[in-house]
């Protein structure tokens, strides 16, 4: 650790999601005093399923050696991908070994909550402070005052030397730091859940994809006999359901003509487990920091989930930021290096992810027309995968 940045007595992280916790683990292992503040009152089982891709796995093993092997035991090592029609019939099965063969790590599908708990377990318990909703901050040359609305003790102020905003797409830290308004809705609505199920659509080491008309569903085994379903529908209407029961009925209404095996997954899902929301992102920006405050993960570069890079790129942020703080002579130098190493890469990933979201909804003729127009304008899927997973961060 550099002698000047070593003088950071306290680094505060807002948000105990995947990016915030990965950052805390990375900084803690490098000897920094880190405190994490999370608005949730407890770590109840929440979130959907996600894919841990080679670029994310590689970084997680740098942050905490051996953690990916631990995660594999709690999740699904995907061996095959299955294309399923809307009646629940298998159309095509393909091996999914290209990730491991080409980049040394497999595709792993895992429950967000289980991955969060694995990261949290690598930190001393007294580092994570639940029931702390950040309402803003102010800073001066010596530090940052962070304001919280804590239900137990009322309003509270905490002083830190450096503040990392890892509080997601609706980041309070970003709103105070940049004030660039609301995220951009991508005309895509999402419903998702994780449940225990005896479904027969997938074998334990498979991942499924169902394509309908302007709609699709992912089916992810996430370990422990649990399956995550993620349904998305193209829509210009961003209105949310009045309650969880209505959200469930909306999904069932949209897939009313799908086959029983798929409808049953939604029917057997308790309404309170279904997460509903619009798919949103933001346009890339040129700076993620001011003074002693910096952004990370979805707070810095929220993106559509189409390319599966939300969590994986956050892990990259965590590693690079910890490395920059360890090797710079000042906070400003560390932040400048962090932005230089991350922003150009994330501009490509954010842009590619937004395009990918819309491509889910293309008809075959629309896809062919686009591919003819874009043939020489952007990286192919294979080129993008190599660039993404072989990058030296």
C-alpha positions, 0 to 999 in steps of 0.5 A: 500500500502506498504511504500516502493512501495508507493514511486513509483511516476509513473508507466508506462503501454505500451498498452491500450488493455484489459490487460493494461487497467485492470492493470491500473484500478487495480493499480489506485484503489490501489492509484498508479500513473499510465500512459498508453501509446498506439500507436493507434491514436484513440479508433476506433471500432476494434477487434473481439468477445471474451468470458468472462469466470468465472475466468476472470469475477471474477477477473474483479469484484475484480478489479472494483466491479460491472463492470461485471453487466455493461458488461452484459448489453453491450454484450450477456449472453449465454444461449445456444450453437448451433452446426451448419453444413456448410450449416447453419442447426442446428445439436444440441442445448445445454444449457450453464448454467454450468458456472453460476451453477458451478462458479457463473458467466455465459459465456458472449460474448462481442465485444473486443472494447466494453470491452476496452471502458468499462475498459477505462471509469473507468480511468481519461481521462488524464491517457491514452495517445494515439499516443505514439508508444513505440520504446524501453527503458533503465533502471538504479537503479533509474528508466526507460527511455521509448522511443516513436515515437510520430507523433505530437511531434517527438521522446520523452522520458518519465521517470517512476519508473516502466514499465509494458509491456502490448503491446501484442504478438508483444511486443516491451517491450518484444523484448527489455527485452528478445529478444527471436525472433518472435512468433511461428506460429501454422499452423492456419489462422484466419479471424474475424469481428463484424457486424450488421446483421439480420442473422437467424442462432442464437437467441440473447442468443446463441453462434454457432460453425460450423465445416468443414474439417480442418476449423471451424467458431464461431458465437458470439452474442455480444449485440446491434444486432451485431454478431462476426464471427471468421473463422479459417483454417488449413494452413502452409502458413502464408502469409497475403493478400495484402489488406482488399478486398483480405482478404475478397475474401480469406474467401469467396473462402474457404467457397464457398461450405458452405450454403448461410446463412453462406456465407452471413455473410461474404459477407455483412461484409465491407472489412475494418472490417475484421481482418486477421492474423496467430494464434501464441503463444510462449513457456512458459518462467521462468521469465517475468521481469528484474529490473524495467520492467515486462510483462503482458498478451500477452506480457508475455504469448501469447497463442492460443485462443482455450481455450478462456484465452487470455483476461481472464488470462490477467485480472488475471495478472492485479489483481495479479500484483497490489496486489503484488506491494501493499504488497511487500517492494520492486519492486524485491520482488513484481515481484518475488511474481507476477511470482511465483503466475502466471508463473506455472499457465500460463505454463499449460494454454499456453500448453493447448491452443496450443493443443486445437488449433490443436484439432479443426482440428482433424478428428473423428478418429484422436480425438479418437486415441489421447484420447486413448493415452492421457487418463491418461496423462492430466486433463480432460476437467471437471478437467481443468475447475474446476482448472481454475475457482476455483483457489484462486489467 
